[in-house]
Each structure stands twice: as structure tokens, then as C-alpha cells.
Amino acid sequence: MEEFKSSGMVLPFLFCDSSRSLELSKRYGYPTWMISRFLEIIPDTQKLLEALASKPRRYIRINTLKTKVEDLVERLLAIGFDIKQTILPEVFEITKEKFSLGSTIEYLLGYYYIQDLSSCLAVEELDVSAEQRVLDMACAPGGKTTYLAQKMDNNGVLIALDPSRKRIRSTFYNLMRCGVRNTLVYQMDATNVFHLGIKYDRVLLDAPCSCEGVISKDRSLLDNHYPGLINKCAERQRALIRAAIKVTKPGGLIVYSTCTFAPEENEIAINSILSSYDNIEIEPVTNGENGLTTFGRLTLNSSLKDTKRLYPHIHGTLGFYIAKLRVKNVSL
């Protein structure tokens, strides 16, 4: 069955179980409905499942607001860490930890942030600069916010939102630890961001999602994963994207990202926006596998190939999706 309806809502595409999906489900402990979907959309699904069963790679992003890249690299090597350069100059893979990354003096001083490469790539795609007004719509616990401030050299104006009082506390801690001074933090639902009366040059929406791409970090996510969760997240995500469009200046840029593989939360969500707005266009994302342009019997906008998917077994990151939306003129 490809899709079904309940209480008037369209729930995620489900595919018929095959002998292959049953085999992989038994071997790796995933429900067969998830495996059948993975087989439909993910290259070399078994290697993905092997990667998700393994400890994810560890990355740090060096905070150039407080130190120089070369200086911190030298310090980390001196205290027994092995590190490897990535495609981003501030981001390094930690290939050997002498002790916990979160317990070093350098971490406590805010010289680096423990952050996956995929998350950093989303910020890189937003192309922020010091003179801009930038919005982070889902900021906690502050990884992307602190990187945005770093990219802006602590200038311009950065507005950061999160609805959770508890999670906002961790954001404040990380902003202070990393020496961020250009950021205003609001505890609010980002769908109400237009109430602030501000238009932005750049908007980052790292949307709350079903988290399929980070199961390797937290296996308990699998226990709480069910088809209706994907639909619930997708509805919320579309509302957040519409809010982002409403507050983005003409000519401005929105980067939308998730840490899930579900097409309903990724390409299908963006496809619905492209169908509803004639002033939104996709711009190419640099790194990753091309976004889906078909799913089941659905044919999606061909420009979605320029969005990108990141996979643990291919890119060495957490599972991630990045789309880049240009607002061409006045929002609808």
C-alpha cells in the first residue's frame, strides 16, 4: 500500500513488505515499514543500516570568535587528540579522543563546539555576512546559532527562537561560552515570528523532525517512531516554512534542513511550497546526494534534485537534508 488516510489526514507512504525488507528488519531491529521505505529511497540500504548501528563519527567546529584554527589544532594535538580536516576549514573530525571532548578546558572556554559536519554544512549554505539581519527559527541548543554568529563575525543582528524554556537555557549557556554578542533570543513559537515585525536577509529553519537520521546517536528514537509521527512533523514543517517566507526580504534566502530521511518531511514538504508560491525557487546545495524527484507514484518538481541528502554510509555524517529557497519578490 502506498498511502492511506485516517481522520482526514494523509499518512506517510508505506510500501509492501518484501523478503529483503523482512530480512533486514530482522537483522537490524527496524520495523519492516521503515526498511521498505529505505529500500525505496536510500542507496545501499544495508550499508546505511550498518552505519546506523555503529557509533557516529565525531566532529568539532572551531570557534574563530575566540581562537585561531591553527592554534586550537596545535593545542588538541598536544593533549592527545587525533584530528582530520573536513571540507569546511573550521570543522574537524576527531579520530581519536584521549578523553571526553566535552570535558577539556578548551571546550569550557568556548574554543570549539561539538557539532556534526552536516549541521555545519546547513549554516555554510545560508551565506551570511556581517551586515545582514539573520533569523534562526529553531535555535536550541545553539550549535547553528553560534556558528551563524561566528560567520557574521559577531556583527549584524541575529534573532534566535525556540518555544522551549528548558532548551532555551542551553542556548544561553552556549552563546555565553562561545562569546556571542550579536544575538537576541526569544522564547516563542516560530510560526508566530511575524509578530516581531522584522524582515530578514537570511533565515535558517532547522526544523523539528522525526529524527530518523540520528538514530545512531540515540537508539531510543526508534522505539518512539511510527508512521503518524512523520505526518505530524510534516504538517508542522510546512507551517514553519510558510512563516519563514512571510518574514524573508525579497531577494532573501531560506535554508531548510532536517535530520530525517522521510521524503514527506523533506522533498514533499518543499514540493508543496513550490506548488503554493510562485515567488520561491530552489537554488543548488553544494554537498550531498541529489534530492528525490519521485517517491512511490509521486512525481515531484524537477528542481528538487538541487536539494541534497547526506547519508552516514556515504558522507560520514548524520542523516540530513538541506534545501535552499530564494524569495524572488514580495511574499504571497
C-alpha positions as a Markdown table, in Angstrom:
| # | Residue | x | y | z |
|---|---|---|---|---|
| 1 | Met | 0.0 | 0.0 | 0.0 |
| 2 | Glu | 1.4 | 3.4 | -0.9 |
| 3 | Glu | -0.6 | 5.7 | 1.2 |
| 4 | Phe | -3.7 | 5.6 | 3.4 |
| 5 | Lys | -5.9 | 8.1 | 5.1 |
| 6 | Ser | -7.0 | 8.4 | 8.8 |
| 7 | Ser | -9.2 | 11.1 | 10.3 |
| 8 | Gly | -8.9 | 13.1 | 7.0 |
| 9 | Met | -5.1 | 13.2 | 7.1 |
| 10 | Val | -2.8 | 11.7 | 4.6 |
| 11 | Leu | -0.3 | 9.5 | 6.4 |
| 12 | Pro | 3.2 | 8.6 | 5.1 |
| 13 | Phe | 3.7 | 6.4 | 2.1 |
| 14 | Leu | 4.1 | 2.7 | 3.1 |
| 15 | Phe | 5.4 | 0.1 | 0.7 |
| 16 | Cys | 4.6 | -3.6 | 0.7 |
| 17 | Asp | 7.0 | -5.8 | 2.7 |
| 18 | Ser | 9.4 | -7.8 | 0.6 |
| 19 | Ser | 11.6 | -10.7 | 1.5 |
| 20 | Arg | 14.5 | -8.2 | 1.5 |
| 21 | Ser | 12.8 | -5.8 | 3.9 |
| 22 | Leu | 11.8 | -8.6 | 6.2 |
| 23 | Glu | 15.4 | -9.9 | 6.2 |
| 24 | Leu | 16.9 | -6.5 | 7.0 |
| 25 | Ser | 14.2 | -5.8 | 9.6 |
| 26 | Lys | 15.0 | -9.0 | 11.5 |
| 27 | Arg | 18.8 | -8.4 | 11.2 |
| 28 | Tyr | 18.9 | -4.8 | 12.3 |
| 29 | Gly | 15.8 | -4.5 | 14.5 |
| 30 | Tyr | 13.9 | -1.9 | 12.5 |
| 31 | Pro | 10.2 | -2.2 | 11.7 |
| 32 | Thr | 9.6 | -3.5 | 8.2 |
| 33 | Trp | 7.6 | -0.4 | 7.1 |
| 34 | Met | 10.8 | 1.7 | 7.7 |
| 35 | Ile | 13.0 | -0.7 | 5.9 |
| 36 | Ser | 10.7 | -0.9 | 2.9 |
| 37 | Arg | 10.8 | 2.9 | 2.6 |
| 38 | Phe | 14.6 | 3.0 | 3.0 |
| 39 | Leu | 14.9 | 0.4 | 0.2 |
| 40 | Glu | 12.8 | 2.7 | -2.0 |
| 41 | Ile | 14.9 | 5.9 | -1.4 |
| 42 | Ile | 18.3 | 5.3 | 0.0 |
| 43 | Pro | 21.3 | 3.9 | -2.0 |
| 44 | Asp | 22.7 | 0.7 | -0.5 |
| 45 | Thr | 20.3 | 0.4 | 2.4 |
| 46 | Gln | 22.2 | -2.3 | 4.2 |
| 47 | Lys | 25.3 | -0.2 | 4.4 |
| 48 | Leu | 23.2 | 2.6 | 5.9 |
| 49 | Leu | 21.8 | 0.2 | 8.5 |
| 50 | Glu | 25.3 | -0.9 | 9.3 |
| 51 | Ala | 26.3 | 2.7 | 9.7 |
| 52 | Leu | 23.3 | 3.5 | 12.0 |
| 53 | Ala | 24.3 | 0.5 | 14.1 |
| 54 | Ser | 27.8 | 2.0 | 14.6 |
| 55 | Lys | 29.0 | 4.9 | 16.7 |
| 56 | Pro | 28.7 | 8.0 | 14.6 |
| 57 | Arg | 31.8 | 10.0 | 13.7 |
| 58 | Arg | 32.7 | 12.9 | 16.0 |
| 59 | Tyr | 33.2 | 16.4 | 14.7 |
| 60 | Ile | 34.1 | 19.7 | 16.3 |
| 61 | Arg | 33.7 | 23.2 | 14.8 |
| 62 | Ile | 36.4 | 25.6 | 15.9 |
| 63 | Asn | 35.1 | 28.9 | 17.2 |
| 64 | Thr | 37.1 | 31.6 | 15.5 |
| 65 | Leu | 35.4 | 34.3 | 17.7 |
| 66 | Lys | 37.7 | 33.1 | 20.5 |
| 67 | Thr | 40.7 | 31.4 | 18.9 |
| 68 | Lys | 42.5 | 30.7 | 15.6 |
| 69 | Val | 42.0 | 27.4 | 13.8 |
| 70 | Glu | 45.8 | 26.6 | 13.7 |
| 71 | Asp | 46.2 | 27.5 | 17.4 |
| 72 | Leu | 43.5 | 25.1 | 18.6 |
| 73 | Val | 44.6 | 22.3 | 16.3 |
| 74 | Glu | 48.0 | 22.6 | 17.8 |
| 75 | Arg | 46.6 | 22.5 | 21.4 |
| 76 | Leu | 44.4 | 19.5 | 20.7 |
| 77 | Leu | 47.2 | 17.5 | 19.1 |
| 78 | Ala | 49.4 | 18.4 | 22.1 |
| 79 | Ile | 46.9 | 16.9 | 24.6 |
| 80 | Gly | 46.5 | 13.7 | 22.7 |
| 81 | Phe | 43.6 | 14.1 | 20.2 |
| 82 | Asp | 43.9 | 12.9 | 16.6 |
| 83 | Ile | 42.1 | 15.2 | 14.2 |
| 84 | Lys | 41.3 | 15.2 | 10.5 |
| 85 | Gln | 40.4 | 18.2 | 8.3 |
| 86 | Thr | 36.9 | 18.2 | 6.6 |
| 87 | Ile | 35.6 | 20.1 | 3.6 |
| 88 | Leu | 35.0 | 23.1 | 5.9 |
| 89 | Pro | 38.1 | 24.9 | 7.2 |
| 90 | Glu | 36.7 | 25.3 | 10.8 |
| 91 | Val | 35.4 | 21.8 | 11.1 |
| 92 | Phe | 37.5 | 18.7 | 12.0 |
| 93 | Glu | 36.7 | 15.1 | 12.6 |
| 94 | Ile | 38.1 | 13.7 | 15.8 |
| 95 | Thr | 39.5 | 10.3 | 15.0 |
| 96 | Lys | 41.0 | 9.7 | 18.5 |
| 97 | Glu | 39.7 | 11.0 | 21.8 |
| 98 | Lys | 42.1 | 10.8 | 24.7 |
| 99 | Phe | 39.2 | 11.8 | 27.0 |
| 100 | Ser | 35.8 | 13.3 | 26.6 |
| 101 | Leu | 35.5 | 16.2 | 24.2 |
| 102 | Gly | 33.1 | 18.0 | 26.5 |
| 103 | Ser | 35.5 | 18.0 | 29.4 |
| 104 | Thr | 38.5 | 19.8 | 28.1 |
| 105 | Ile | 39.5 | 23.3 | 29.2 |
| 106 | Glu | 39.3 | 24.4 | 25.6 |
| 107 | Tyr | 35.7 | 23.3 | 25.3 |
| 108 | Leu | 34.7 | 25.0 | 28.5 |
| 109 | Leu | 36.4 | 28.2 | 27.3 |
| 110 | Gly | 34.3 | 28.0 | 24.1 |
| 111 | Tyr | 37.1 | 27.4 | 21.7 |
| 112 | Tyr | 35.1 | 24.7 | 19.9 |
| 113 | Tyr | 31.6 | 23.3 | 19.6 |
| 114 | Ile | 30.8 | 19.6 | 19.3 |
| 115 | Gln | 28.8 | 19.7 | 16.1 |
| 116 | Asp | 28.2 | 17.3 | 13.2 |
| 117 | Leu | 29.5 | 18.2 | 9.8 |
| 118 | Ser | 26.0 | 18.0 | 8.3 |
| 119 | Ser | 24.8 | 20.7 | 10.7 |
| 120 | Cys | 27.7 | 23.0 | 9.8 |
| 121 | Leu | 27.0 | 22.5 | 6.1 |
| 122 | Ala | 23.5 | 23.8 | 6.5 |
| 123 | Val | 24.9 | 27.0 | 8.0 |
| 124 | Glu | 27.5 | 27.3 | 5.3 |
| 125 | Glu | 24.8 | 27.2 | 2.6 |
| 126 | Leu | 23.0 | 30.2 | 4.2 |
| 127 | Asp | 25.8 | 32.5 | 3.1 |
| 128 | Val | 25.5 | 35.0 | 5.9 |
| 129 | Ser | 27.6 | 38.2 | 6.3 |
| 130 | Ala | 28.4 | 40.8 | 8.9 |
| 131 | Glu | 25.9 | 43.4 | 7.7 |
| 132 | Gln | 22.8 | 41.2 | 7.5 |
| 133 | Arg | 19.7 | 40.6 | 9.6 |
| 134 | Val | 19.5 | 36.8 | 10.2 |
| 135 | Leu | 16.9 | 34.6 | 11.8 |
| 136 | Asp | 17.4 | 31.2 | 13.3 |
| 137 | Met | 13.9 | 29.7 | 13.7 |
| 138 | Ala | 14.7 | 26.7 | 15.9 |
| 139 | Cys | 17.8 | 27.6 | 17.8 |
| 140 | Ala | 18.2 | 25.3 | 20.8 |
| 141 | Pro | 20.7 | 24.1 | 21.9 |
| 142 | Gly | 22.6 | 26.8 | 20.0 |
| 143 | Gly | 25.1 | 24.9 | 17.7 |
| 144 | Lys | 23.9 | 26.6 | 14.4 |
| 145 | Thr | 23.2 | 29.9 | 16.2 |
| 146 | Thr | 26.8 | 30.1 | 17.5 |
| 147 | Tyr | 28.1 | 29.2 | 14.0 |
| 148 | Leu | 26.0 | 31.9 | 12.4 |
| 149 | Ala | 27.3 | 34.5 | 14.8 |
| 150 | Gln | 30.8 | 33.2 | 14.0 |
| 151 | Lys | 30.2 | 33.6 | 10.3 |
| 152 | Met | 28.8 | 37.1 | 10.9 |
| 153 | Asp | 31.9 | 38.0 | 13.0 |
| 154 | Asn | 29.6 | 39.0 | 15.9 |
| 155 | Asn | 28.2 | 41.8 | 13.8 |
| 156 | Gly | 24.8 | 42.4 | 12.2 |
| 157 | Val | 21.7 | 41.2 | 14.0 |
| 158 | Leu | 20.9 | 37.6 | 14.7 |
| 159 | Ile | 17.4 | 36.7 | 16.1 |
| 160 | Ala | 17.1 | 33.2 | 17.6 |
| 161 | Leu | 13.8 | 31.5 | 18.5 |
| 162 | Asp | 12.8 | 28.4 | 20.4 |
| 163 | Pro | 9.5 | 27.5 | 22.1 |
| 164 | Ser | 11.0 | 25.5 | 25.0 |
| 165 | Arg | 12.1 | 27.3 | 28.2 |
| 166 | Lys | 14.2 | 24.3 | 29.1 |
| 167 | Arg | 16.1 | 24.2 | 25.8 |
| 168 | Ile | 16.5 | 28.0 | 25.7 |
| 169 | Arg | 18.7 | 27.7 | 28.8 |
| 170 | Ser | 21.2 | 25.5 | 26.9 |
| 171 | Thr | 21.2 | 28.1 | 24.1 |
| 172 | Phe | 22.0 | 30.9 | 26.5 |
| 173 | Tyr | 24.8 | 28.8 | 28.0 |
| 174 | Asn | 26.4 | 28.1 | 24.6 |
| 175 | Leu | 26.0 | 31.7 | 23.4 |
| 176 | Met | 27.9 | 32.9 | 26.5 |
| 177 | Arg | 30.5 | 30.1 | 26.3 |
| 178 | Cys | 31.2 | 30.9 | 22.7 |
| 179 | Gly | 31.4 | 34.7 | 23.2 |
| 180 | Val | 28.4 | 35.5 | 21.0 |
| 181 | Arg | 27.3 | 39.2 | 21.3 |
| 182 | Asn | 25.1 | 39.9 | 18.3 |
| 183 | Thr | 22.2 | 37.6 | 19.1 |
| 184 | Leu | 18.7 | 38.2 | 20.6 |
| 185 | Val | 17.0 | 35.1 | 21.9 |
| 186 | Tyr | 13.2 | 34.8 | 22.1 |
| 187 | Gln | 11.2 | 32.0 | 23.7 |
| 188 | Met | 8.4 | 31.8 | 21.1 |
| 189 | Asp | 6.7 | 29.5 | 18.6 |
| 190 | Ala | 8.4 | 30.3 | 15.3 |
| 191 | Thr | 5.1 | 30.2 | 13.4 |
| 192 | Asn | 4.4 | 33.5 | 15.1 |
| 193 | Val | 7.7 | 35.1 | 14.1 |
| 194 | Phe | 5.9 | 37.8 | 12.0 |
| 195 | His | 4.7 | 39.3 | 15.3 |
| 196 | Leu | 8.2 | 40.7 | 15.8 |
| 197 | Gly | 7.7 | 42.9 | 12.8 |
| 198 | Ile | 11.1 | 42.2 | 11.3 |
| 199 | Lys | 12.2 | 41.2 | 7.8 |
| 200 | Tyr | 15.3 | 39.2 | 7.3 |
| 201 | Asp | 18.0 | 38.8 | 4.7 |
| 202 | Arg | 18.7 | 35.2 | 5.7 |
| 203 | Val | 16.5 | 32.6 | 7.5 |
| 204 | Leu | 17.7 | 29.2 | 8.8 |
| 205 | Leu | 15.0 | 26.7 | 9.6 |
| 206 | Asp | 16.5 | 23.5 | 11.0 |
| 207 | Ala | 13.0 | 22.1 | 11.5 |
| 208 | Pro | 11.9 | 19.8 | 14.3 |
| 209 | Cys | 11.5 | 16.3 | 12.6 |
| 210 | Ser | 11.1 | 12.6 | 13.2 |
| 211 | Cys | 14.9 | 12.3 | 13.6 |
| 212 | Glu | 15.5 | 9.1 | 11.5 |
| 213 | Gly | 19.0 | 10.3 | 10.6 |
| 214 | Val | 20.2 | 10.5 | 14.2 |
| 215 | Ile | 19.2 | 7.0 | 15.4 |
| 216 | Ser | 22.9 | 6.1 | 15.7 |
| 217 | Lys | 23.2 | 8.7 | 18.4 |
| 218 | Asp | 20.1 | 7.7 | 20.3 |
| 219 | Arg | 18.6 | 4.3 | 19.7 |
| 220 | Ser | 15.5 | 5.1 | 21.8 |
| 221 | Leu | 14.3 | 7.3 | 18.9 |
| 222 | Leu | 13.5 | 4.0 | 17.1 |
| 223 | Asp | 11.2 | 2.9 | 19.9 |
| 224 | Asn | 9.1 | 6.1 | 19.6 |
| 225 | His | 8.9 | 6.1 | 15.8 |
| 226 | Tyr | 5.7 | 5.4 | 14.0 |
| 227 | Pro | 4.1 | 6.4 | 10.6 |
| 228 | Gly | 1.8 | 9.1 | 12.1 |
| 229 | Leu | 4.8 | 10.9 | 13.6 |
| 230 | Ile | 6.1 | 11.6 | 10.1 |
| 231 | Asn | 2.8 | 13.1 | 9.1 |
| 232 | Lys | 2.6 | 15.2 | 12.3 |
| 233 | Cys | 6.1 | 16.6 | 11.7 |
| 234 | Ala | 5.5 | 17.3 | 8.0 |
| 235 | Glu | 2.4 | 19.4 | 8.8 |
| 236 | Arg | 4.4 | 21.4 | 11.4 |
| 237 | Gln | 7.3 | 21.9 | 9.0 |
| 238 | Arg | 5.1 | 23.3 | 6.2 |
| 239 | Ala | 3.7 | 25.8 | 8.6 |
| 240 | Leu | 7.2 | 26.8 | 9.7 |
| 241 | Ile | 8.3 | 27.2 | 6.0 |
| 242 | Arg | 5.3 | 29.4 | 5.3 |
| 243 | Ala | 6.2 | 31.6 | 8.3 |
| 244 | Ala | 9.8 | 31.8 | 7.1 |
| 245 | Ile | 8.7 | 33.0 | 3.7 |
| 246 | Lys | 6.5 | 35.6 | 5.2 |
| 247 | Val | 9.4 | 37.3 | 7.1 |
| 248 | Thr | 12.1 | 37.0 | 4.4 |
| 249 | Lys | 13.0 | 40.1 | 2.4 |
| 250 | Pro | 12.6 | 40.0 | -1.4 |
| 251 | Gly | 15.8 | 38.5 | -2.7 |
| 252 | Gly | 16.5 | 36.9 | 0.6 |
| 253 | Leu | 17.5 | 33.3 | 1.2 |
| 254 | Ile | 16.0 | 30.5 | 3.4 |
| 255 | Val | 17.9 | 27.3 | 4.2 |
| 256 | Tyr | 15.6 | 24.5 | 5.3 |
| 257 | Ser | 17.1 | 21.4 | 6.9 |
| 258 | Thr | 16.1 | 18.2 | 8.8 |
| 259 | Cys | 17.8 | 15.2 | 10.3 |
| 260 | Thr | 15.4 | 12.7 | 8.8 |
| 261 | Phe | 15.3 | 10.5 | 5.7 |
| 262 | Ala | 11.5 | 10.8 | 5.3 |
| 263 | Pro | 10.5 | 12.4 | 2.0 |
| 264 | Glu | 7.3 | 13.7 | 3.5 |
| 265 | Glu | 9.4 | 16.0 | 5.7 |
| 266 | Asn | 11.9 | 16.8 | 3.1 |
| 267 | Glu | 11.3 | 16.9 | -0.7 |
| 268 | Ile | 7.5 | 16.5 | -0.4 |
| 269 | Ala | 7.3 | 19.4 | 2.1 |
| 270 | Ile | 9.3 | 21.7 | -0.2 |
| 271 | Asn | 7.3 | 20.5 | -3.3 |
| 272 | Ser | 4.1 | 21.6 | -1.6 |
| 273 | Ile | 5.7 | 25.1 | -1.0 |
| 274 | Leu | 6.7 | 25.3 | -4.7 |
| 275 | Ser | 3.2 | 24.4 | -5.7 |
| 276 | Ser | 1.7 | 27.2 | -3.5 |
| 277 | Tyr | 4.1 | 30.1 | -4.1 |
| 278 | Asp | 5.2 | 31.5 | -7.5 |
| 279 | Asn | 8.0 | 33.6 | -5.9 |
| 280 | Ile | 10.0 | 30.8 | -4.5 |
| 281 | Glu | 12.8 | 29.0 | -6.4 |
| 282 | Ile | 15.3 | 26.3 | -5.5 |
| 283 | Glu | 19.0 | 27.1 | -5.5 |
| 284 | Pro | 21.6 | 24.3 | -5.7 |
| 285 | Val | 23.1 | 23.0 | -2.5 |
| 286 | Thr | 26.7 | 22.1 | -2.8 |
| 287 | Asn | 27.3 | 18.8 | -1.0 |
| 288 | Gly | 25.4 | 15.6 | -0.8 |
| 289 | Glu | 23.3 | 13.2 | -2.9 |
| 290 | Asn | 20.6 | 14.8 | -5.2 |
| 291 | Gly | 17.2 | 15.2 | -3.6 |
| 292 | Leu | 14.4 | 12.9 | -4.7 |
| 293 | Thr | 12.2 | 13.9 | -7.6 |
| 294 | Thr | 10.0 | 10.8 | -7.3 |
| 295 | Phe | 8.6 | 8.8 | -4.4 |
| 296 | Gly | 6.2 | 5.9 | -4.9 |
| 297 | Arg | 3.9 | 7.1 | -7.7 |
| 298 | Leu | 4.5 | 10.8 | -6.9 |
| 299 | Thr | 6.4 | 12.9 | -9.4 |
| 300 | Leu | 7.9 | 16.0 | -7.7 |
| 301 | Asn | 9.2 | 19.3 | -9.1 |
| 302 | Ser | 12.4 | 18.5 | -11.0 |
| 303 | Ser | 14.3 | 21.3 | -9.3 |
| 304 | Leu | 14.3 | 19.3 | -6.1 |
| 305 | Lys | 17.3 | 17.4 | -7.4 |
| 306 | Asp | 19.2 | 20.5 | -6.4 |
| 307 | Thr | 18.3 | 19.9 | -2.8 |
| 308 | Lys | 20.7 | 17.5 | -1.1 |
| 309 | Arg | 20.7 | 14.4 | 1.2 |
| 310 | Leu | 23.5 | 13.4 | 3.4 |
| 311 | Tyr | 23.9 | 9.8 | 4.5 |
| 312 | Pro | 26.1 | 8.3 | 7.2 |
| 313 | His | 27.4 | 5.5 | 5.0 |
| 314 | Ile | 28.3 | 7.8 | 2.1 |
| 315 | His | 29.2 | 11.1 | 3.6 |
| 316 | Gly | 30.3 | 10.1 | 7.2 |
| 317 | Thr | 27.7 | 12.5 | 8.7 |
| 318 | Leu | 24.4 | 12.0 | 10.5 |
| 319 | Gly | 21.4 | 11.6 | 8.1 |
| 320 | Phe | 20.5 | 15.1 | 6.9 |
| 321 | Tyr | 18.6 | 17.0 | 4.3 |
| 322 | Ile | 19.2 | 20.6 | 3.1 |
| 323 | Ala | 17.2 | 22.8 | 0.8 |
| 324 | Lys | 17.9 | 26.3 | -0.3 |
| 325 | Leu | 15.0 | 28.6 | -1.2 |
| 326 | Arg | 15.3 | 32.0 | -2.8 |
| 327 | Val | 12.4 | 34.5 | -2.3 |
| 328 | Lys | 12.2 | 36.3 | -5.7 |
| 329 | Asn | 9.8 | 39.1 | -4.8 |
| 330 | Val | 7.1 | 40.1 | -2.3 |
| 331 | Ser | 5.8 | 37.1 | -0.5 |
| 332 | Leu | 2.2 | 35.9 | -1.0 |
